[in-house]
């Protein structure tokens, strides 16, 4: 930037002063220099007065949550429950979020939640290419933890954390990671499809809230860091099909090795479908697999098709194990129907017999009850998710000794 000084017409030491607001990212160098063509001047001193400090959501400053990608100075969130968390001591915090091309459309906006000290202070659909939220403000300095969470799922849209601006004593710092790490792989149930809606309605990102799902509730109760890989309509051998014809376009195994599958294009042009996920960035102790609801729309009660699901499940277990050498694999099913659960059990047994890997188990969820209500398109309600979480938590504690 160029600074314009007001001259006083003399060189006898009678100085004038000028105040210039500048954004100095953490770690940057401030330099005042004389360039060719500038007028002559003397500098007596420079005072740096603390004001707002600007940060990018880099790992030096925030703890990433789930699968994220840092591109063009922005931390992008696609999958349900992905986000970032940081702490600071100060009086104010603002978050600038960046939208993808979906934000300029008419539907499928990314839903985001921002928390200050555990309280959700922002719940919004990102309908602009850029939007700034004041997430904390106080007259006195306080210790604050800020968490940004993508509430809606990857397949529809993405959201980016572009800037973090704080008035702080010593900048911002990542929160400490947990000793426990859980990955949950699932479909619309795990993504929170329609949990804020009623059964008569269809899909809207506005009614998805991953924090109300059994997956998020379980990780929170166990004080575990989480990574959620969930896609509505997806299965292992077939995605959801209304006519019984196998749908191979919606398969979780095809998307497990990438950062995320999404209609959102980062910065309008970057497609992350072909960007591999670095499995060293999040090494889970436990992986919960909850897939089969959409497969059943293809298999129904046909024993041949059910066996096809079982065999595909074995191959997916091998895929997951090849990326996660030491994690316990817990295979679950049942919230929206348990007809395929015997095939899950058979898949676990077949996998162990074939590979010798015994670091695996299975668990059947209780089928949702009418009295607990339903979300959109008969998906689980908050009450059903809570019951499922309680059962999963008890099982994890027994299996993992947590």
N, C-alpha and C positions, 0 to 999 in steps of 0.2 A: 504494500500500500504506500501511497505518497502522503507525506505529512507537510502541511503548509504552516510555516512559522510567520508570525507578524513581526516585522522588523521594527526596531526602535530608533534607527538612524544613527547609531553610535557603536563603537567598539570598546567603550570605556568600562565594561563590566556591568552595565545596567541591563540585566536580563529580563526577558518576558517568559511566560510559561504557556504551554499548550497541553490540553488533556485529550488523549486519543484512546477510544475503546478498541481493544484488540482481543481476538480469540487465540489463545495459545494452547494448543493441544498438549497433553501431558507428554513430556520427553522432548518437546520441540525447543529450538534455539531462537532467541530473539536477537535480531541484529539491526542496528541503525547505521546506515551507510550513505555516503555522498556519491551520487552517480554523475556521469558526464551530463552537463547541461543544467545541473542544479545550481541554485544561488549559494553563495558562501554563507556559512553560519558557524557559530561556536556552541558547544554543548557543555554546560556546567555539570549537570547531573540528570539521572533518569530515576524516577520512582515507580516501582511496580506496586500498584494497589490491588489487593485481592478483590475480585468480584466473582462473577460466574466463571466456572471452568468447564471446558468442552472436552468430551471424551467420545471415542468410538467404542463400539461393543466388541473389543478385542479381548482375547483370553487373559491379557495382562490386567484387565480391569473388570471383567465380568466372568461368571461361571456359566458356560453354555449348558443348556438343558436339552437333552435328547440330540437328535441329528440336526445340525445346523450347518450353514455354509457362509463364510465371510467373503464378500465380493464387492469391489468398488467401495470400500470403507463402510459397508453395511453388513450387519449380521442378519441373514435371511432365515426365516422360519417357515416351514411347510407342514410337517407332520403335526398331528394332534399332540398337544402337551409340550411341544418344543418351545424353547425360550431362552431366557438369560436371567441371572440374578447377581446383584451386587450390593455392597453396603457402604455407608459413608456417615460421617458426622457433620452436620451442617443445618442449614435453614431452608433449603429449597432444592427441588429436583424437577427437571422437565425431560420428557422423552419425546423425541421426534421419530415417528414411524413412517415408513415408506411403503407405498402400495405398488403392486405390479399392474399389468394392463387390465386385470379384472376389476381393479378399483375404479376404473373409468367407465365400466359397463353398467348394466342394469340389475345384476343379480350375482349371487355366489361370492359376495364380499367376504374377505377374511374377518373372522370375529376374534378380537383380542381382549385379554384381561390383564390389567396391571395392578399389582398389589403393593401397598406400603405397610410394612410391619404386619403382614398377614391379612390386611383388610383390602378387599377389592375396591379400588378407587376409580378405575376405568373399566367399562364394559362397553365395547363399541365395535361397529362394523366399519372397516376401513374403506371408505368410499372416495377417498382422494389420493392423489399421487404422493402427497405428503401432509402429515398432520402432527401438530405438537400438543402434548398433554402436560399440564402441570400436575404432578403426581404427589408432591409433598411440599408444604409451605408452613413455616413456623416463625414466630418472632424470636424464638430462642434456639440455640443449637441443640440438636437431638441426634441420637444414634438411630439410623434408619436402614432397613433392608428393603430394597425394591426388587420385585420379580415381575417379569413380562412373560405371559403364557399365551400361546396361540390356542384358542378354544375350539376352533373349527378344523376340519380335516384337510389333508394335503391335496387331495384329488381336485379340489375346486379352485384354490387360490393360495397365495403366499403373502407374507408380510415381512418387512425388514425393519430392524432397529438401526436407524441412521445416525442419530446423535443422542448423547446423554449430556445434559447441562446441569451442573450442580453449583450451589454456593456451599463450599465445604472447607473444613479445616485442613484436610490433607488428601483431597481427591477422592476417588472411589476405588474399591478393592473387591475382588471376587469373594463371594461367600465360600466357606470351607465345604469341600465335597464330603459326602457321607462314606462311611466304610462299607455300606451295603449298596449294591447296584442291581436293579431289576430292569430287564427288557420285557415288554409285553407285546406280543404279535397277535393281531386280531382283525376284525372286520368292523361293520357299522356299530356293533354293540360296544366295542372297545373305544371307538371314536366318539361315542356320545350322541349318535344320531337321534335327533328329535327328543332329547331328554327334557327340553323346556317346552314341549308342545303336547298336543293330545292326539290320540290314535287316528282321528278322522283326517288329519292333515298329512301332507307329504314332506319331502325333504326341503329344508332351508338351512343354510349355514348359520342363520340368525338363531336357530333353536338347538344348535349343537353346543355342548359344553363338556369338554373332556374331564374337567375337574369334578364332575358329578358321576363319573363312571367308576365301576368296580376297580379298574386298573389304577387310576389316579388315587382313589381312596386307599387302596392297598399300599401303594408306595408311600403315601403320606403317613399312614398309621405305623408303618414299619421304619419310618425315618430313613428311607432309601432313596438315592438318586434314581431317576427313571429315564428310560427311552421307550417311547410308544411308537410302534409301527403298525398303523391301522388304516384300512381302506374299505369304505362301504362297498357292498356288493361283491367283494372278492372272496375267493375260496382257494382250495388246494388243487382240486382236479377240475373244478368249474366255478365260475362266478354265478351270480344270481341269474336264473333263466325262468321266464314265465311260460315257456312252452316245452320244457323238458329237453331241449337241444343243448348239448354241452356248450358252455360259454368260456372259451379259452382266452378271451381278451381281458379277463379280470381275475388274474391269478397272483396271489401273494408271492409265491416262489420267484416269479419273474421280476418282482420289485424289491425283493429283500436285500439285494446286494448294492442297490443304488441309494443315493441320499434321499430321494423321494420322487414319486410320480405325481405330477401336478399339471393342471391346465394353466397355472400362473407362470409367467415368464419373467425371471428376475431381471430388473432394469429394462424390461420390455423386450429383451432379445435373448437372454441366456436360458437355455433349456437344460434342466438338470437331470432329465430322464437318463441320460447316458453317463452321468457323473458318478463314479463308484464311491461308496461309503468306505471310509477308513475305519475298520473295526478296532483299531488300536486306540481310537479316541474315546470309546466307551466300552469297557470290558465288564460285562455283567457277571454277577455271581449266580444269578437265577434268570432263566428265560421261561416265561409263561406263554404257551401257544394256545389260542382259543379260536379255532377255525373249524368250520363244518356246517354252519347254519346255511350259508349260501350253496355249499356243495349239495345239501339235501334237496334243494329245489331241482337238481339234476338227477340225483340218485333215487330219490323217494325211497321206496322199500324194495327196489330191485336188487337182489343179492349180487348180481354180476357187477352192476354199477357201484354198489357199496364196496365191493372188493377192489374195484378200480380206485376208489377214494382211499382205501386203506393202503394200497401199494404206493400211491402218489404221496401219501403222508409219510411213509417210510423214507422215500427219496428226499422229502423236504427236511426230515430230521437229520439226514446225512448232510444236507446243505447247511443247515444251521450249525451243526456240530463242527463242520469244517471251518467255520468262521469264528467259533467260540469253543475253544478247546476244553475249558474247565468248568463251564457253567452247568448247573443242574437244569435239565429240561423237564418242565412240568406241563403235561398235555391235558387240556381241559375242554369241556363242552357242556351245554345243557341249558343255558339261560332262556333261549327262545325255542328250545326243543332238544331232546336227548336221544333221538332215534339212531343217530350215528355214533353214539358214545361207545358201543361195543366194538365198532371198527377202530376207534381211537385206541382202545385197550389192545386190540389185536395188532395194531401198527406198532405200539410200544414194545410188545412182546417180540414181534418179528424183527424189529430194529435191533433189539438186544441180542436175539439169537444170531443174527447175521454179523453184528459188529463186535459183540462182547462188551459193549458199553452199558454199564448198569447205573450210570449217573442220570437216571431218568425215572419219571413217575407219571401217574395220571390221577385226575380228580374230576368227578362229575358235579357240576353246578345243579342246584335245584331249578326246576322249570318255573318261570315267572307265574305269579298268581293274579287272578282277576282283581282280587281285593286290593292289590298293591298299585293298581292303575297301569296305564300304558303311555308311552311317548308316541311320537308320530309313527304312523305305519306299524303300529303294534310293537314298537321297540320298548326296551325296558325303561321303567320310570326310575326316578331318583331312589325311591324306596326299594325297588328291586335291586338296583346297583349296590345299595348299602348292604342288603342281605348277602348278595354274591361276594362282596368284599369281605364281609365278616367270615364267611366260609373259607375263602381263599387265604385270608390272613392266618386263620387257625391251622390250615393245612401247611402253609409255608413255615410257620413256627415249628411245627412238628417235624417236617422234613429237613429244614435247614438249621434247626436248633437256634433260631433267632429269638 
